[in-house]
Each structure stands twice: as C-alpha cells, then as structure tokens.
Amino acid sequence: MGGFFGTIEVKDCVNDLFYGTDYNSHLGTKRAGLATFDKEKGFARSIHSLERDYFRSRFEGELDNFVGHSGIGVISDTDPQPILINSHLGRYAVVTVAKINNIREIAQSLLEKRMHFSEMSANNINPTELIALLINTGDSFVDGINRVYRMVKGSCSMLILTEDGIIAARDALGRTPIVIGQKEEGFAVTSETTALPNLDFKTLRDVGPGEIVRLRADGIEQLQKPFSRCQICSFLWVYYGFPASDYEGVNTEYVREVAGKVMGEEDPTEVDCVCGVPDSGVGTALGYAEGHHIPYKRAVLKYTPTWPRSFTPGNQSRRNLVAKMKLIPNEAILKGQRVVFCDDSIVRGTQLKDNVRTFFDKGATEVHARISCPPLVYSCPFIGFTASKSDLELITRRIIQDFEGDPNKDLEKYATTDSPQYNRMVEEIGKRLGLTSVKFNKVETLIQAIGLPKERVCTHCFDGSSYFFDPKDEEKAE
C-alpha cells in the first residue's frame, strides 16, 4: 500500500513532517523518505530501508540536515522515494501511492521518446520515477498529472513538493485517499487523518477523485476540480486503515463495529466469547460482542514491543513465521471455551489455519471465524494490499479450481452472497482451515456500514464490480 504526508507552514516544518510521516508507518514496511525545500538551501532528501528497522529510528538522527517551511514524506511498500527531478516544469520532489499494472508498456513508450530511467534496481523500473517522467511530458503540472491519469492502469495518488508550494493530486477514481488538515501556521496533506490531531491540525476536507490542489502556507488553490466518479477502496475500512482515521468523512473503527454488530445479531451460533485477531479484527469483534450479547475477551494478543505493525514481509516463508511469532494465545481464556475469532480477511488461509490449530491445542472446544469482509474471489488490480502474485494464491480460487476444474468458472455465482456456490465454497474454507464454522460479512452489510453509495466504493475483490479509469470520466463534478 503506502502512505504519505506533506506540510507547508510559515515556520520550520521539519518536526511536523517527521512525526506526520511516521503516522503512516502502518501502511508499509520497505522504504521511507523525506524531502524538504528551503528558499536559500534548496531541496534536501533522504531515503532509508525499513525492512530491518522503524521509521523514527532511521531518520531521527539526521533531522538537523533538513530545513525549510515545506516538505513531503512517504512510507512506501514498493519503491525508494521521494524522487528529485529537474525539468522544464522546475525542480521538484514527488512521492506516490500507486499500483501501475502497465508499467512496462508506459516505460517503452517513454524510451521511444528518448526519455531514460535512472532509478533502476535489479532491472526494475521505479514507479515513482515513471510517474515523474509522465508529468514532465506535460506543458504544466496539471497537464502532466492528467497524462498520468490517462495512461496508468491501476491507481496513483501523489504529492509534489515544488519551489512554490505542495501540489496534491488524488487518484483519478479516488481509490486511495488524500485529506487536508489546517492550523494557524499552515496546512498538511496526508493519506491518514490519524496523522493530523496530535500535530494540532484540524481535518479540513478530502481531496476529491482526480482533484488537483496547490497548498501554500497562506491558502489552498484548486488547480482542477474533482472528477464525477469515485471508487474509493473498501479495504481501507476493512484492513489497512488505522482505526482512528476517517475516509470520505467515515471513521474506520465505526464501520468495523457497525458491521460486526450486524454479524453478531444475525448469527445463531451459540458461543461463550468473542475475540478480535489484532489489530484490524478488534473493532469487528467488539461490534459482534454487542450484537450477539456475549463477552469480548482477549483470547489472543499481539506482542506489540517487537511486532507493532500489521504488515509483514513479502517473502512467504518469513511472512508465515512472523504471523506465528507476533500472536500469543492466552490459554487461561481459551481452555474449555467455544470461541469466535473475528479477523479482517482470509487471503491464502495459511496464517489462520496455523492459529486455529494453536487455539485447539490451548484448550478451546470450538473455534469459529467471523470475517470482516466478504470472501476475496478476485485479486485487486488497483491497490497492492496483499503480496499475492496469482489468483490461485487466494484460497477461494483454489477451491473453485478443485470444484470446477477451472479457477475462473462461475466467479459471479461464487461471489453472490448465499448462492449455492457461495455456501459450498464457504463451507469448504472452514473445513480446510480446521474451523468449527466460518461466516463472512456480506458485501451489502459492509456497504451499509460504510454509508456511501455502492457505486462510489470499490468492492472489486469481493464481486468483480469495478473498472479502470476511462478518459471519458474526466467530466468534472459540479
């Protein structure tokens, strides 16, 4: 995934930039970077790996190297950034939250125009540099950003630090969020509203899909109005959004609790207690406890001193080990109990299967799973929220292949809540994971909890209903 933070103020902004960027740390584990601009000293930039350390420890010792009233920072789960660019548009730094499915095709078209890439590693193109080169093909920043919107198949939101303020441009369909905060000294712009209150910023508004704004310390200039269509990712509320954050004005923890309460009310299963798999399953479990009228108990705990973040390594064997190491079952709570565990999702099922075995070993008499989102039947072409490289890494697709001999057959039927195919698939998931029972949240319940119109929320991974941006969508919202 990834997240970013930028600020521009009438005073030195480095402390706000540092801590604001850190509040996006739950969104990525690979790279982080900061860039500032000072009228006398120009641009300063630093990039570090986060694969063996945390953001604050990597950057705290070099903060004195940064000066300026404006800056941008990023936590990236993909490429090293920010990228510093010198072009006909001027000198600037850029950070992105992006997934580019056609990166090779775009790169080839740029190479044919005699443009070149410098940020190459292991023969991989840096996506943020690709975005910068596309911007440079425009006559202005707005023109260049619209070229990004038209060419990228996937999604891209960005912050551009210029000599004249910070330009924020949200993905053309609003798949990833950008929110603006304000205080007396200036403005901030970020992926997470969580980054704002402790730095004394008040949430001002969301940047709209395809909207482009320029922030200066004394005000905001709208460079392009929002597009009319929106497809904000529903997984913000299910999984990778921080509980205190709001997207489109809707709080993450609120959505999880509301959806969990509905699940609890509708579930006839007799159980003794419910527990959330930390961290993203906790809100759903609290709602389930209220709706099902059973106690919430901490039957499994996350070892936060050394495993504070929710994201895990890309290497699958290491991912499995980390998933096991960070969760500690509480035998005193589990023993002799019929327990419901609420988790955010089931992707491969490997982690949950190991947990279920452990819960039974610790004395649970029944282990039920209640999942915050519907079954993941389709992989996501828009946002990198899992490390899956193939549809067959999804447990649903493997089951469909075993049932049908073709992992792509009758997907619409398998994705339809309570269809015969859906019910058979869900029952098989429970069997393969060793669960007493498993139930998934309905897509209808999730949308109801979010409270936005279905057509403005992307639920592609559940029902395949979404679409790529079409240049025709450039019709502006009134």
N, C-alpha and C positions, 0 to 999 in steps of 0.2 A: 504494500500500500504506500505509505509515506505521508508526511505532513510537513507544513511549512509555517513560518511566522516572519512577519516583517513589521517594522515600525519606523515612523518618521516623526521627529519631535523638535521642539525649539531648544532642547538641551541635549547633552550627550545621551545616546540611546543604547549604549553597549550593554548595560546591566539588564535593561528590559529585553533586549534582543536575545541575550544569553538564556535568561530564565523562560522567556516566552517560547523559544525554540525547544527547550527541554521539556515543556509541557506537551510536546508532540511525540515524545520518545516511545510511547506505546504503539506507535504506528510503523515502526521499522527497526531493524537491528543491524544493518550492513554498513551504511555510511552516514556521516553528518558533516555539515559545512556551514560556515558563516561568512558573510561579506558585508563590509561597511563602506560608506562613502563620506569623505571629508573634503570640503572645498579646497583646502590647502594641501593635504596629503594624498588626495585621490582615493582609489579603491584599495582595500585590504581584503585578503581572502585566506581561509584555512579550511582544509578538508581532512577528516580523520576516519579510520575504520572503527566501527562499533562492535565488531564481531567478538572481541575479547574484553571489551570494556564498555563503560557507560558514557553518555554524552558529557555530563558535568566534569567527570574526571579527565576526559580527553581535552577539554577546551578551557577549563578554569585557569590553568597556569599561564595561558597566553592571551588572556583578555586585555592586558595592558597594551598589546600590539594593535588593538582596534581602537579607532577614534572616529567620531562622526555623529551627525544628528539623524542619520538614516542607515538602515541595514536590513538584510534578509538572512534567514537561516532555514535549514532543511534537515529533516530526518528522512533518510532515503532507504528503502528496502531494495534498491536496484543499483543505480549508478553513482559515481562520485560527482558531487555538485556542491556549490554553485559553479557555473561556467562563467568565466570572464571573457567578454567579447569586445573587440574594437572594430566598428563597422561604419558604413555611411550614415547610420542612424545615431552614431555617437558611441561612446564607451558605456558598457552596462554589464551587470551581473544578472544571471537568471537561474531560478530554481523551478522545478516542475514536480507535479504528482501526475504521472502519466503511465499508460499502457499503450504501446504502439504495435499493433499486430502486423502492419505492413512496413516495418522499419527498413527492410532490405530494399523494397521497391522504391521508397522515398529516397533512400541513400543513393540508389543507382541513378535516379533522375537528377539528383543534385550533382553527382560526379560527372554526368553527361554535360552539365552546365559549367564544368571546370571548377566546381567548388570541391573542397577537400575536408577530410576529418583528421583532427589531431589527437582527440581523446580516444585512442584505440587501446584495448586491453584484451589479450587472448582472442584477437580477431573479432571482438565485439564492438559494435558501434555504441557510443554513449548517447542514450535517448535525449538527454538534455541538450547536448551539443547539436543533435539533429534538429531539435525544436528551434534553437538559436539560428541555425543556418536557414531554416524556413522563414523565420521572422526577417532575416536580412534580405530575403528576396522581395520584400515589400517596399513600397515607397515611404511608408511610415510604420510606426509600431502597430497601429490599428490594422493597417493593410496586411502587415506580416502575420499578425496573430490570426486574422481571418483566413490566411492561407494555411495556417496550422489546422484550424477548424475544418477546412475543406478537405485537407489531404490525409489527416490522421484517421485511421480506422482503429477505434478504441476509445481513449479518452485522454484529455490533457487539461489540467489547470496549472497556472503559473504565476509567479511574482517576478517582476523585472525591476531591478534597482538601477535607476538612471541618475544622471547628474541633476535632473530636475524632478525628483520625487520617485515614488514607487508606483509602478503600473501593476494592477491585479487583473487577471483575466481568468474567469471561471470556464471550465469545460463547456463546450457548445450545448450539451444537453444537461449540464449541471450534475453530472454523475458524482463528482467529488465536490465537497463544499468549500466555500470561502466566506468568511464572516469578517465584518469590520467592527473594530472597537474604537472608542474615543475617550480621551481625558483632556484635561485643561492644557497639557503640554503638547498634545498632538494625537496621532492615530496609530492603530495597529491593524494588521490584516493577517488572518490565520486560518488554518484548517479546523481548529478546535476552539469553541468558546471557552473551554476549560482554561485556556492559556491567558484569559483576559482579567478575571476579577482580582486575583492576588497582585497584579501589577497596576491595579486601580483603573483599568479600562472598563467602561460600560459597553455592553453589546449595542451597537448602533443599528446594523442591518446585515442581511445576507447579500452577497453579490449574486445577481441573477444568472441563469444559464446563458453563456455567450456574452455576458456583460463585461465591459472593459472600463475600469476606472483608474484615475491617477490620484494618488494621495500626496499631498504636501502638508507641512506642519500646520498650515492655517486653513485647510479645507480639502474637499473632495471634488474632483472634476469628472463627470461622466463622459467618457470618450465614445462609448457605444451602448445603446440601450439593450436590455435583455432580449433574447430570442423567445418566441412564443411557446416552445415546447420544453418540457422538463422530464428527466429520467434520473432523479437522484437515487442512489443505490440504497436499497432497503437494508443491506447488511451493515450499514452504519449503525442502525438501531439494534440489530441482532448481535453483532460481534465486535467490530473493531472500533466503534465509537466509545469514548470514555463516558462513564455513567453520568457525569455532571454536564456533559456537552449537549447543546441544542443544535439541531439542523432544521432549517426552514421554520424555526421557532418551536420545534417539538423536541422535548427532552428525552434523552436516551433511556435513562432509568425508568421514567414514567411509562414509556412504551413497553419495556420489558415486564414491568409489574402488571400493567393492564392485560397484556397478552397472557401472562402466567395465571392471573386471576380467572380469566375466561377458561383456560385449560383446566384449572382446578375445579371450577364449577361444573364443567361438562364431563369430567372423568368419574365414572362409577367405581373405580378400583379402590378396594379397602387396603389402606396402608397406615403405618404408625407415624411416620415423619417424612419430611422432605428436606433435601439439601441441595444447594447450588454448587455446581462444579466451578470453582473460582477461575477467573473473576467474572466472566461475562454471563455465567449461568445463575448468578446470585439473585439478580433482580427478578428474573422469571420465577425462581423458587420462592421468593418472598410473596409474589403475587399468587402463586399456586397454593401456598400455605393458607393465605387468606380465603381463596376461593374454595378450597377443599376442606377447610376447617380442621387442619392438622398442624402440629408444631413444626417450626423451622429449627433444624438442628445442624450443627457444623460437624457432619459425619466425615467430611474430608476437608483438609485445609491445605492452602498453598504456602510453601516455605518461602516467605517473602524476603528474608535477609539476603538470599543469593539468587532467587528466581522471581524478581519483582515484576518482570514484564511478561506480557501474554504471548508475544510472538516467539517462535522457536526457530532453530537453524534450518537452512534449506536442505542439507544432507539428511536423507530419510532415516538412516540408522541412528544418527545423532539426535534427530527430532524425536524418535521413539524413546531413546534413553532419557532425554531432557523431560519429556512428558511424564515419564515414570518418576523421575527424581524429584520434581517440584511439587507433587501432590502427596500428602501424607494422610492415610486413612486413620480415623480415630476409632479404635477397636471398642472402647468403652461405650460409644454411641451406637456402633453398628451391631453389636452382638445381640442376637435374638430379635432383631427388628426387621419389619417389612419397610424398606426404604425406597423413596422416589428420589432420583437424581435428575436435576434439571441442567442441561448443557445447551450451548448455543447452537451447535450443528453437528452433523455426522458427515465427514468427508470420506476418508478411507475406512474408518471404523477401527483402525489398529489401536489407537490410544484408548478408546472407550472399552474395547474388548479386554485389554490388559487391566483396566480399572475394575471392570465387573468381576473378573476372576479374583482380584485382590479383595474386593468388598465381601464376596462369599467366603474367602479364606479367613477374613476377620470376623466372621460370625453372622453376617446378615442372612436372614432366612429367605427374603425375596429382594430382588434388585430390579426396580422399574426405571426406565428412562423416559423423560418428557423433554422433547427438543423444542427450542425456542422458535425455530423456523421450519418450514415445510422441507421435505426431502430434496436434496440437491440432485436434480435429474440432469441439469445442463451445466457444463463448465462455463465460467464467466469470460467473455471476450473483451470486457470493458475495464475491469479493475483486477489487479493482482493480489487478491486476498487469500489465496492458497498457493502452495508450491506445486500443485498438480500440473503435470505436463501433458496428460492424456485423459480423455473422458473415462477410460477404463480404470483410472485411479479412484473414481467415485464408486462407492460400494453399490449404489443404485444401478449403475451401468453394468457392473459385473453380474449383478443378479439378473438384470434384463437379458444380458447375453446368455446366461445359463438357462433362463426360462424360454427365450425365443430363438436362440441361436444367432442373434443379431443384436448388438448393443444399442442400435438405433431404431429398433422396431417399436411402433406404437408408443412413442415417448409421450405424446399428448395424453393418451389414456393413463399411463403410469403417473403422470403429473397431476391428474384430476383427482381432487380430494374425494375419498370414499368410493371411487370406481372399483370394480372387481380387481383390476390390475394393480391399482394403488394398494388396496388392502392386502393382496397377496405379497406384494413387494415389501411392505412394512412388516408383515408377519415374518418374512424370511430374514429381514435385517435383524429382528430380535433374536431369532434362532442362531444366526451366525455369530452374534456378539454375546451369546450366553445369557441374555436378559430374560427375566420373568415376563416382562412386557415392554413394549416401546410404543409411544404415540408422538406424533409430530404436530406442531402448531399448524393450523390451517392458514393458507395464504389470505383468505378472507378475514380471519381474525387479526393477522399481522397488519393488514392494511387498515382495518378498523382502529387498531391501537395507535398506529401512526397518525391517522386522522387526515391525511392528504388524499386527494382524488387518486384512484388507482392509476390513471393514465399519466400521472406526474411522478410515479415511483417505479423504479426498475425492479422487477421480480423475475428477471430472465432466468436466473439459476434454478428457480423453482418451476416455472411454467413456460419458459422459452418465449416470452411475450414481447421482448424488447427489440430494438432496432438500432442500426448505426445512424449517425448524423447524416442528413441529406442537405446539400447546399440550399435546397428549396426552403429548409427550415429557417433560413436567415430572415424571414419575415419577422419583424420586431413586434414584441408585445406592446400593446397600448398602455 
